[in-house]
Amino acid sequence: MNNITEFILLGLSQKKEIELLCFLLFLLCYITILIGNLLVTISIASSQLMKQPMYFFLSYLSLSDLCYTSTVTPKLITDLLAAKKTISYNGCMTQLFTMHLFGGIEVFILTGMAYDHYVAICKPLHYSLIMTRQNCVAMIAASCTGGFLHSFGQFLLAIFLPYCGPNEIDHYFCDVYPLLKLACTDTSRIGLLVIANSGLLGLVTFLVLLISYAVILSTVRSYSAESRRKALSTCSSHITVVVVFFAPLLFIYIRPATTLPEDKVFALFYTIIAPMLNPLIYTLRNLEMKNAIKKLWCHIAERKEVN
């Protein structure tokens, strides 16, 4: 039973002044996300950095960030100027699937990057044997597979629910918890499955990342001051990205199936703010990335002069 053909997204605010301000802000954020992540991806792909596992993972992280935010942000920006914010049933389910797909891929890539840091610092003599190109490609493939399985699970939970009305989603994108509120059936068991799929996945991954960095920090205590500084500089960037991405995500998905007014604000962190900050976090304190970007700009400038 499903007599809903479209959903109405209530968005971030009902006030036109706030919506106009948000439109300008998020448009600027999305342009920054596009430029920053494309710059990182192209700079790594066109340089020798692609041969290093850390930058190999970083290029795919930037690509997944770009895809992830593009499932939500363009729709949010256009809706801020629309009189009526609607999304078709098929469009809603497609957005839910793609958002969780690229979000899941990003979670697993962050885990792969943490493993790379662990091997580099705790097992440096075995690094070249463990982090081969073949193994790195296998880890990216496993990240994509894991993201697909996670997303497909969320998709199945949402698409088989009966929606009889009302059709107003109190959010700026289609997600499982807001959809559970609209289902005309008991969703308590399905809510537990959502927690198991999203909440526990995020929590377990976050704990694994924290434990890995605790081991790393314990290991670097015996290093020289210079080696310790380099290791901490590399890891601090990754830890910052992990906290910005996981903290709001866990706030939403680890609790029982319910929605709060604050959810929309917290969702902005992992859908817009984290993808925008990631390129800045990884490049501002990384000399190799700065040099790769400079070389890319010099190459572009030389081609313009030749033409």
C-alpha positions in Angstrom: 0.0 0.0 0.0 1.6 3.3 -1.1 -0.5 6.3 -2.3 2.4 8.8 -2.1 3.9 9.9 -5.3 6.0 12.8 -3.9 7.3 14.1 -0.6 7.4 17.7 0.6 10.8 18.7 2.2 10.3 21.2 5.0 14.0 22.2 4.7 16.1 24.2 7.2 13.7 27.1 7.8 10.4 28.5 6.7 11.6 32.2 6.8 12.5 33.7 3.5 15.2 35.9 4.9 17.0 32.9 6.5 16.5 30.8 3.3 18.1 33.5 1.2 21.1 33.8 3.6 21.4 30.0 3.6 21.2 29.9 -0.2 24.2 32.3 -0.5 26.2 30.5 2.2 25.6 26.9 0.9 26.2 28.0 -2.7 29.6 29.3 -1.6 30.2 26.1 0.4 29.4 23.9 -2.6 31.6 25.9 -4.9 34.4 25.5 -2.4 33.8 21.8 -2.1 33.9 21.4 -5.9 37.1 23.4 -6.3 38.9 22.0 -3.3 38.1 18.3 -3.9 38.7 18.4 -7.6 42.0 20.2 -7.0 43.2 17.6 -4.6 42.1 14.7 -6.8 43.6 16.1 -10.0 46.8 17.3 -8.3 47.4 13.8 -6.9 46.4 12.0 -10.1 48.8 14.1 -12.2 51.8 13.7 -9.9 54.0 11.0 -8.4 52.0 11.2 -5.2 49.5 8.8 -6.7 52.2 6.0 -6.1 52.1 6.6 -2.4 49.3 4.8 -0.5 48.4 7.8 1.7 47.8 10.0 -1.3 46.2 7.2 -3.2 43.5 7.0 -0.5 43.3 10.8 -0.2 42.4 11.1 -3.9 39.6 8.6 -3.5 38.4 10.3 -0.3 38.2 13.6 -2.1 36.3 11.9 -5.0 33.8 10.2 -2.5 33.4 13.6 -0.7 32.5 15.2 -4.0 30.0 12.5 -4.9 28.6 12.4 -1.4 27.8 16.0 -1.0 26.5 16.2 -4.6 23.7 13.8 -3.7 22.3 16.4 -1.2 23.7 19.9 -1.6 22.5 20.9 -5.1 18.9 19.9 -4.2 19.2 21.9 -0.9 20.4 25.0 -2.7 17.7 25.0 -5.3 15.0 24.3 -2.7 16.1 27.3 -0.7 14.7 29.5 -3.6 11.7 27.3 -4.4 8.2 28.2 -3.1 7.4 24.5 -2.7 10.1 22.0 -1.9 9.1 18.7 -3.4 10.8 15.5 -4.3 9.3 12.5 -6.2 9.0 9.1 -4.5 11.6 7.6 -6.9 13.8 10.7 -6.5 13.6 10.3 -2.7 14.6 6.7 -2.7 17.4 7.4 -5.2 18.8 10.2 -3.0 18.6 7.9 0.1 20.5 5.1 -1.7 23.2 7.3 -3.3 23.8 9.3 -0.1 24.3 6.2 2.0 26.4 4.6 -0.8 29.0 7.4 -0.9 28.8 8.0 2.8 29.5 4.3 3.5 32.4 4.4 1.0 33.9 7.4 2.8 33.6 5.7 6.2 35.6 2.6 4.9 38.2 4.8 3.1 38.8 6.7 6.3 39.4 3.3 7.9 41.8 2.3 5.2 43.7 5.6 5.7 44.0 4.9 9.4 45.3 1.4 8.6 47.9 2.9 6.3 49.0 5.3 9.1 49.2 2.4 11.6 51.4 0.3 9.3 53.6 3.2 8.4 54.3 4.1 12.0 54.0 0.8 13.9 55.4 -1.5 11.3 57.7 0.6 9.1 60.0 -2.3 8.0 57.0 -4.2 6.6 55.2 -1.1 5.0 56.3 -1.7 1.4 55.3 -5.4 1.7 51.8 -4.7 3.2 50.8 -1.5 1.4 51.3 -2.6 -2.1 49.4 -1.0 -5.0 47.4 -4.3 -5.4 46.4 -4.2 -1.7 45.5 -0.5 -1.9 43.2 -1.2 -4.9 41.7 -4.1 -3.0 40.9 -1.9 0.0 39.2 0.7 -2.3 37.2 -2.1 -3.9 36.3 -3.4 -0.5 35.2 0.1 0.6 32.9 0.4 -2.4 31.5 -3.1 -1.7 30.9 -2.2 1.9 29.3 1.1 1.0 27.0 -0.6 -1.4 25.9 -3.3 1.0 25.2 -0.7 3.7 23.3 1.5 1.3 21.3 -1.4 -0.2 20.3 -2.4 3.3 19.0 1.1 4.1 17.3 1.2 0.7 15.4 -2.0 1.3 14.2 -0.9 4.8 12.8 2.3 3.3 11.3 1.1 0.0 9.2 -1.7 1.4 7.5 0.6 3.9 3.9 1.7 3.1 3.4 5.4 2.9 -0.2 6.5 3.1 0.2 10.1 4.2 1.1 12.7 5.3 4.0 13.3 3.0 5.9 16.1 4.7 9.6 15.3 5.6 11.0 17.5 8.3 14.4 17.6 6.8 16.3 18.9 3.8 17.0 15.5 2.2 15.4 12.0 2.3 16.8 9.8 5.1 15.6 6.7 6.8 14.5 8.2 10.2 12.3 10.9 8.7 10.7 8.4 6.4 10.0 6.0 9.3 7.8 8.8 10.8 5.7 8.8 7.6 5.2 5.1 7.3 1.7 3.9 8.2 2.8 0.8 10.0 4.7 -0.2 13.2 8.4 0.7 12.5 9.9 -0.2 15.9 11.7 -3.3 14.6 12.8 -1.5 11.4 14.2 1.3 13.6 16.4 -1.3 15.4 17.7 -2.6 12.0 18.6 1.0 11.1 20.5 1.4 14.3 22.3 -1.9 13.5 23.1 -0.9 10.0 24.1 2.8 10.4 24.5 3.4 14.1 26.6 0.3 15.1 28.5 0.5 11.8 29.5 4.0 12.6 30.2 3.3 16.2 32.4 0.2 15.6 34.3 2.0 12.9 34.8 5.0 15.1 36.1 2.9 18.0 38.4 1.0 15.7 39.9 4.3 14.5 40.3 5.6 18.1 42.0 2.4 19.1 44.4 2.4 16.1 45.4 6.0 16.9 45.9 5.2 20.6 48.3 2.4 19.5 50.0 4.9 17.1 50.4 7.5 19.8 51.8 4.9 22.2 54.3 3.8 19.6 55.6 7.3 18.6 56.5 8.0 22.3 59.7 6.1 21.7 60.6 8.0 18.5 62.9 11.0 18.1 61.4 14.4 18.5 61.5 15.1 14.7 60.0 11.7 13.8 57.4 12.1 16.5 56.5 15.6 15.1 56.1 14.3 11.5 53.9 11.3 12.7 51.7 13.5 14.9 51.3 16.1 12.1 50.1 13.4 9.6 47.8 11.7 12.1 46.3 14.9 13.5 44.9 15.9 10.2 43.2 12.5 9.9 41.9 12.5 13.4 40.3 16.0 12.8 38.5 14.7 9.7 37.3 11.6 11.6 35.9 13.6 14.5 34.2 16.2 12.3 32.6 13.4 10.2 31.7 10.8 12.9 30.6 12.9 15.9 27.4 14.3 14.3 26.8 11.1 12.4 26.8 9.0 15.6 24.5 11.6 17.3 21.8 10.9 14.7 22.1 7.2 14.0 23.2 5.6 17.3 20.0 6.5 19.3 16.5 5.0 18.9 14.6 5.7 15.7 13.4 9.2 16.3 14.0 12.6 14.8 15.0 15.8 16.6 15.0 19.5 15.4 18.8 19.5 15.9 19.2 16.7 13.4 19.2 19.0 10.4 21.9 21.1 11.9 24.1 18.1 12.8 23.5 16.6 9.3 25.1 19.8 7.8 28.4 18.7 9.4 28.8 15.4 7.5 27.0 16.4 4.3 28.5 19.9 3.7 31.0 21.0 6.3 33.2 17.9 6.4 33.6 17.6 2.6 34.4 21.3 2.5 37.0 21.2 5.3 38.8 17.9 4.2 40.8 19.4 1.3 41.8 22.3 3.6 42.8 20.1 6.5 44.9 17.8 4.3 46.6 20.5 2.2 47.3 23.4 4.5 49.7 21.4 6.7 51.1 19.1 4.0 54.1 20.3 2.0 53.9 17.6 -0.6 50.3 18.4 -1.4 51.1 22.1 -1.6 53.9 21.4 -4.1 51.7 19.1 -6.2 49.1 21.9 -6.4 51.7 24.4 -7.4 53.0 22.1 -10.1 49.5 21.7 -11.4 48.9 25.5 -11.6 52.3 26.0 -13.2 51.5 23.3 -15.8 48.1 25.0 -16.6 49.8 28.4 -16.9 52.5 27.0 -19.3 49.8 25.5 -21.5 47.9 28.8 -21.6 51.1 30.6 -22.7 51.8 28.0 -25.4 48.2 28.4 -26.8 
